Amino acid sequence: MKKMTRIVSALAALTMVASVAACGSSTGAKDTKTAVTVEDINSALTGTSKKVELNVWGFSGKQMAGPIEAFQKKYPHIKIKFTNTGAASDHFTKFQNVVAANKDVPDVVQMSADRFEQYAISGALLNFANDDIEKAWSKLYAKTAWSQVHYAGGLWGVPTDVTPLAMYVRKDILDEHNLKVPTTWQEFYEEGVKLHKEDPSKYMGVLINNDISCFTDLLRSAGARPWKVNSVDDISLSMTSGTTKEFIEFLQKCLQDGVMEAAPGWTDAFNRATNEGTYATYISQNWQGNSYKGQNPSLKGLIQVTLPPAFGDSADDFKSSSVGSMMSVSAACPKDKQAAALAFINWLDSDKEAIQSWQDNNHGNYFMAASAYQDSEDIRNMKETDGYFVNTDVNSVYFESMDKVNTDWEYLPFMSQVGVVYKDVITPEMKVGGDMVGAMAKAQQKLKTYAKDNGFKVTTDAD
């Protein structure tokens, strides 16, 4: 307990100084496991239950509005007071602040699969793991998504959506240069060299350099494993060896030879480059499909959606990545409201009526983690009808990618700090003449120091 308290206290202190999203409080680590049972949760939904008001925070306010309204109509005795906290980055900062102050903490909070771990170890989230809930709820969600809401023996939320990778291909550009759609990274490189040689203003792809999640998506899909979580306070770093090193060397070669360009994503300049066809492909999480339709209407009829390339000998070697959001109950939620809070998040993310409401509220384009959604043949085979993409089987591409998510992966319990080190150390080397391999070694040393200073046991491939 003393060791864990040091971890949490240090995380909290560094959070306030560095403005990263690690979560802690002055009380240190504490046991947040609830005694609520499946029977308690089911009873909370009956009309005979007492009235409860739940304060709910989320960054997907627009998408969540319809399902929340549907829940309120069905269960009027559970009043939902929803706060749209804005962008995800603002959301996590606000949640950290109220937890640190131990004041105005919401009962229910939206999390993400690559960020909740640090909140879990610091005692900010409710751990509702028990055999009955595991048995009853695990079948309600896709296996990969369900596994991602577990950490250090605890169950910290229920998965809402999933984000398998896809490659958005400017088919018109490839056709103009008589190039094929790459199915392996080697083909990606070879076709990219041809493209850049014929037109130096164009690249086969873009390496987003201002978001750690884009970087980890690529590493995960390549089958790399730059770190391993052995237990709540024991990690291993292997950022300079194996498939990780091999793939980083490959990315550096792509930058060096004009196959890829490193650039910050989601800026005005990036959007202009997208519209102008600077990048013949873009590998991103599947929500990017809807983003294209909203932000790049001029590209209608030009983009083909495919699986990203495989880091192997054939397309069969492809692995994917998926993160997605989740709904959690905060540890500050009073005991007499916990059953209702758990009932709400599970209904919101798995009930068939809720799933339909998500789709109705989001033009049928919300890619959910619920088994009722993932296992639906009608949804899997649903065709695009608006003519935006070259191919109409976009949904089936997303589902195939989801079926191939690399499960030999976990996120460190301080991914916000990983993001800081990424921008400070790795991003500057993402360039022609850069040394990404050397940057990974420096980043590993910095993360090792950070982790050890915060009470973690750390081993590295350099030890």
N, C-alpha and C positions, 0 to 999 in steps of 0.2 A: 504493500500500500504506500509506503514512503517513497519507493522508487516511482510508482505511478503518479503520485502527487507531484513529484519533481517534473515529470514529463508534462503534465497538464499545466502546472504553474508556469513552466518555461514557455510552453506553447502560447499561453495567454499573454504573457509579458511581451514576447516577440511579436505577437499579433498586433498589439496596441502600438508598438514602435514602428513595425514595418507595414502596417495596414494590410496584412494578409488575413485570410479568413480562418486561420486555426482558431478553435473555440475553447475557451477555458473560463474558469471562474475562481474567485478567491477561496472557495471551499475545497478546491482540488477535486481529485477523482472520487467518485462515489458510486455505490451500487444502485443502478437505476432500473433494475429488473422488477417488473410488475407481477402481481399475483393474479391479474385478471385472466379469466378462463374464456374458452369459446362460448360456454353457456352464458356467462356474464355479458359477452359481446352481443350475442343473439338476443338476449333479453332487453338490451338497451334500445333495440329497434322496435319493440312492441309498444303499442299505444298506451299500455298501462304504466309505462316507465315515466318517471318524473321529468319535468321540463329541464333542459340543459341548454346552455349557450356556449358554443365553441368559438374561440377566436382563432381564425385560420389565416396564415400568411402564405402567399404564393407569388411567383414571378410569371406564371402563365395565366394571368387573370382573364384575359380575353378568351382563351381556349377553355378555361375552367367554368366560365359563367353559366353555361347551359346545364352541365351536369350538377352543379351546386343547386341551381333552381329546381331541377328535377328531384333532387334529394329532399329539399325543403318541402315540396308538395307531397311527397310520399311519407315523410317523417316530420311533421310539423312541430312535434314536441322537442326536436333537436334543432335549435336555431343556429344558423351559421353566420357569424359576423366576419366577412371576408375583407382582407386588406391586400390590395395589389401593391406589392413592394417595388415594382419597377423592374429594371434589368436585373439579370441574375447576379451580377457583381454587386449592385446596390443592395440586393436582397440579402446576400450573405454578410455584408458589412453591417446592415441594420440588425440582423439576427445576432451577430457577434456582440454588438453593442448592448443590446437588451439583456443578453445572457451574462455578460461581464458585469452589468449594473444590477443583475438579479431583480429586474423590474420590468413590468409590461411584457413578459415573455409570452408568446402565443401558445395556445394549446396544441395546435397542429401547424406544421411548417413543411413547406416543399423543400426537398433536398435534391441532390444529384448523385448518381452512383459513383462518381469520382471525387466527391467532396465530403460525403457524410462521415467518413471514417474518423476524421479529426474531431468532429462534434461528438461522435460516439464515445471515443476514449476519454473525452474531457467531461463526460457526465451531463451533456446538454440534451441528449435524446433518450427516450424511453426504450428500454430493452424488453420486448414482449415475447422473447423466445420461450416456448414450452412445447412439449411433444404434441399436445392436442391441437394447438394453433398450426404447428408445422404440418401435421397430417391433414388438417381441414383446408388450409389455405395454399399449400404448395402446389396443389393440382389446379389452382385457379390462375396460375401465371406461367409464362414460358420458363422453361428450366433455367436457361442462362440468366434471364432477368431476375428470377427468384434467388439464384445463388448470389447475385450482386448486391442484394440488400442484407446479406449476412456479413458479419465481420467479428473476428476474435470470439467466436462462440455465441454471439448475440444476433438477434433479429431486430433491425432498426427501422423498418419501414416496409411499405409495399410498393412495387414498381408501377409506374404510370405508363410511360412510353419507352420505347427502345429506339436506338439510332444506328442501325446497320449502315455500313459504308456502301457507297455507289460511286461510279465514275461517270461524270457528265462530259460527254464527248462532242466537240464541235465537228459533226460528221461532214459538214460542208468544207471545212478546212482540210481534213484528211483526204476527202475525195478530190479536192483541187490539186493536191500534191501526190495523188496516187499512193496514199499510205493506208495501211490496214489498222483496224482498231486493235491495240495491243492487249494480249491476254496474259502475258508474263512481263516482269520488269525488264528482262533482257530485250524483249520485243519493244517495250516502251523506250528503252535506250536507243536501240538501232533505228527505229522509226523517227525518234526525236532528233538524232544526229542528222538524218536526211532533211527533216523539216527545217531545222535551224540553218543548215547549209544553203538551202534554196531560198529561205527568207529569214535573215538574221533578226528580224523584228518579232519573230514568233518562237514560242517554246512549246514542247510537248506537254509540259505541266508546270505547276507553281508549287513551291514549298513555302507554306504559310509560316512566317517567322515571328509572329507576335502572339501566339496562343499555344500553350503547352498541350492542350487537348488534341490539336491537329497533329502534333509531333508524336504523341503517344498512340494515336490512332494508327499512324503509319507503322510504328514499331510493332504494335500488337498484331497488325495484319500481316506483317512480314514473318511472324512467328518468333520475334525477339522477346527476351525476358530480361529487361535491364535491372530488375530488382525482384525480391521475393519477401513476402511478409511471413515470418516463421511463427510469430505470436504477437500479442498486443504490444510488446516492447522489445521485440527481437526481429531485425531485418537483415537481409543480405543485399549487397549492391554488386551488380555484374554489368556495368555500363561500358566496359572496355574489352570485352571478349565475346567469343561465340557468334551467334547470329546477329546480336546487337552490333558488334564491331563490323561485321561483314556488310550489314545493311547501311550503316553510317558511311562506310567507305564507298558504297555504291551511290548513295545520295550525293556525296562530294564529287564523284566522277560525273554525275548528271549535271551538277552546277558548273563544273569545270568545262564541260564540253557543250554547253548551251542547250542541253536537253530540258533543264528546269531553270527557273529563275526564282530566287527567294524574294518574297515580298510580304508586307503586312496585309492581312485580310480585312475585309469589311470597311475599307476606306473609300473615299471618292475616287482616288487614283485606281484602286483595285477594281471598282465597279466600271470605270471607263475602260480599263484593260480588258475586262470581261466582255463588255459590249463590242469592243474593237477586234476581238479575236486574238489577243496576245497569247492566250493559252489555249492549246488545242484540246486539253482535257483538264478536269478539275476533280480531284478525289475528295469527297466530303461525306459527312453524315447525311442520311436520307432526307432530313428536313430541308436540305438545300433545294430539292425539287420544287417545293412550294415557294421558296425564296426567289428562285429564278422567275417563276411566273409573276410574282409581285413586283420585282425590281428590274427585271430585264425582259419586258414584253417584246422588244424588237428582235429577240432571238427565237421567237416562235417558229417551229418547224425546222430548226437547225441543230438541235441537241438530241443525241441518242444517249439513253441511260443503259449502262452495262455494269457488270462486276468490275472492280478494280483489278489490276494485274496481280498475278501470283508471284511471290518471291521463291521460285522453284522452276522446275523443268517444264511444267505444263500448267494449264489453267486449273487442273484438278488439285493443284497444291495451294489454291487460294484459301486464305483465312481472312476473317473479317474482324471488326471491332464494333462494340456497341456500348453506349453509356446510358443516357436517358435520365429522366427525372423520376422521383419517388415521393411519396407522402409519408411523413414521420410524425410521431407524437412527441412533443417536448417533455423532458423530465420534469419541467415545472407544472405540467398539467395536473391539477388536483386529483387525488385518488378517486373521488366520487364522479369524475368526468372521464376517466381513462377508458372505460368500457365503451362509452358513446363515441369518444374520439377514434378508437380503433374500429368501431363499427362503421363510422363515417368514411375513413380512408379506404377500408376494404370494399365498401359498396361503391365508392367513387371510381375505384380502379379495376373492379372485376365484374360488377353486376351487368347483366345484359342490357338492362334499360339504361344504365349509365353509359355503357359503351356506345349505344345508339345515339345518346345525347351528345357525347363527345364528337361523333361523326357529323351529326346534324349541325352542330355548332362550328364545325371546322371544315365544311364542304367535303366531308368524307375522306379527309386526308390526315387524320391523326393516327399515327402508327403505334398502336397500343401493345402493352406487354401481356395483357390478359389472354388466357388460353382461349376464351370464347372468341377473341379477335384473331389470334395467331393460328388457330386451328380451323378457321372458317374457310372452306373451299371457295365460297362465293367471293369473299374478300381477297383471297390469294389470287384468284383469276380475274378480278375486276380490271377492266380495260380503261385506259385514258380515252376521254371522249372530246376533249377541247382542242385537240390537234397541236398542243404546244410542243410535245416531244415527237421525235421521228418515229419512235416505237410506241405502241400502245400498251405493251406488257410491262410497264414500269413497276407496278406493284409486285409482280412475280419476281422481278430482279431484287427488290428489297427483301422479299421473303427468303429467296435463295441465299442472299447475303447473311440474313439473320440466322439461317440454319447452319452457317459455316463460321460463326463467331468463335474466335480463339478463346477457349476457356482456361488455358494455362496462363493465367494472368491475374494480377490484383493491383490495386492502387495503394501507394504508400499513405500512411496516416498523416502526412503533411504535404499534400500535393500543392498547396498554395506556395509553400517554400520551394518546391521543385520548380514551379512556374517562375518564381523570382530568379532562381539560379539559371534557368533556361534562358530567360531574356538577357541576363547579365553576362553569361559565359558562352552559351552555345549560339544564340542568334547572331552575334557579331562575326562568327566564323562561317556563317551560311552565305558564302560568296565565292566568286572565282578567286582562286589562290588561298582560300580559307583552309582551316585545319579543324574540321569537325571532330575527328577522332581525338585529337589533342584536347579539344574543348570538352568532350565527354569525360576524359580523364580528370580534368580540372573540376568539372561539375560534380563528379563522383566524390572527389576529395572534400569539396565544400559541403555536400550533403552528408558525408560521413561525419564531419566535424559538427555540423548542425545536429544530427541525430544523437551523437554521443553526448553533446552538451545538454541535450534535452532528456537524457536518461535512458536512451535506447541502447541495446546491445547491437553492435554493427560488425559485420564481416564483409569484406570486399574481394573481388577477383584479383586484386593487386596485393592482397595480404600474403 
